[in-house]
Each structure stands twice: as C-alpha cells, then as structure tokens.
Amino acid sequence: MDQPAALLSDVRARIASAAQLARRAAEDVTLVAVSKTHPAASIAPLIAAGQRVFGENRVQEAAEKWPDLRAEHPGIVLHLVGQLQSNKAEEAVSLFDCIHSLDRPSLVSALRRAMDKAGRQVPCFVQVNIGAEEQKGGCVIAALPQLLAEARAAQLPLLGLMCVPPAGIEPAPFFALLGKLADDNGLVGLSMGMSEDFETAIMLGATHVRVGSALFGGR
Ligand SMILES: *Cc1c(COP(=O)(O)O)cnc(C)c1O
C-alpha cells in the first residue's frame, strides 16, 4: 500500500476497534479527513483509497482547492470545521455540506439568510467552547441554551454539538461534558476527537471525528 492508503487504513482500523470496545457500530462514526494546508496532490491519494468526507478550516482555502477535486471525483462531502465569519456565510453555504462552527446568534441569522438565498439546507453543529478558553471559538456553556433556541427558531438543521478541548490535558472529561450537554438539549450528533484523541472521543460517543495529521502526516 502507498503511504496515504496505509495511514487511512490504520485510522479506520483504530476507529473500528474503539467502536467495538464501546459496543458501538463503526459505521456510526463518520471520519472527517481534515485536509487543511494540504494541496490537492496530497488529497487525491486519499480519495483514491476510498475516503469521501473531508474537512477544511478556511472558506478561502476550500474555495481554491475543492471545486476541481470535486469535478473529478463524484460523491465528495465537504465539512467546514473552522471558524466562520458572517460575511462568508453565503460562500460557506455554497461550498460546504456541513458546518461545525455555528457559535453565535449573528451567525444564526447570516446562515439562515444564506441558506434561503441558495435554496439549500446545510446541517450545522453548534460549537461549544468546552474549556472556557479565552482565545477559542465556540459559545460558552452558559450561552448554549439561548443559542440553540435561536437556531431552532430559525429552523437551521442542527446535527449536534462540536468542541475542541484545551490542548495538553486529558480530553475525556471535556468529551463527556459535551455528550451531557447534547443529551440535555435533545441533540444526538457529537463532533469531537482529532488525531491525538479520536479513540477517547469514540468511547465517549463521538459521531464525527475530525482527523488531520494522522492521515496526512505532519503539517
Ligand atoms: C486541524 C483541525 C483538526 C484536525 O487536527 P489534527 O490534530 O491534525 O488531527 C480537527 N478539528 C479542527 C477544528 C481543526 O482545525
């Protein structure tokens, strides 16, 4: 196997064993291959190896890379995993099939308008600043019920909650807390877990893991 195919099959095998340990079905965990900073030439081998779901963290970079790749490879599903500015909502809605970073009321209205204009419903995760870190995106836990109420009133399609726990400390308590918040708010999707901790996230209920460097090598 070439390198990208080998990395993909390794990550898939690790997802399958984590799911098995948690008595979950591996198919219930979507692997989002985060291809930010990687050129089309590095992405193509993963597509050839069967990966179809990809994630990018910047609208501009995705707009440059993905239209050509998509034209060549049918069935690509593109997720936005990075922060979204309201003035990029229209572009995001036309480019992406899922948005993981809904984190404030102004974005609820910008996305509502963009989806109406495009005639296209793009499912969203609400991002929670689970470690209450100042520099991080995501809504603070105290503001979550109100944000969810506004998103529901605007009839945005909501998949669940997303988080990026603080770096350098055990992520499990944060994943468990996100799961509890989702439960409390009647949501089922959990976008959590990256290269370093996706197995832990799967044990704690992740439905979407966002894996970059374990698939592409370092950035
Ligand atoms: C880059 C990124 C990832 C992937 O991180 P890795 O550690 O490379 O797996 C996941 N989620 C978000 C929001 C990211 O920006």
The ligand as an ORCA input file, in Angstrom:
! r2SCAN-3c Opt
* xyz 0 1
  C      -6.936     20.970     12.218
  C      -8.184     20.610     12.879
  C      -8.483     19.258     13.146
  C      -7.538     18.117     12.844
  O      -6.442     18.171     13.718
  P      -5.323     17.023     13.750
  O      -4.717     17.170     15.084
  O      -4.391     17.322     12.640
  O      -5.994     15.721     13.574
  C      -9.708     18.986     13.749
  N     -10.573     19.973     14.067
  C     -10.313     21.269     13.818
  C     -11.326     22.304     14.196
  C      -9.119     21.634     13.218
  O      -8.854     22.932     12.994
*
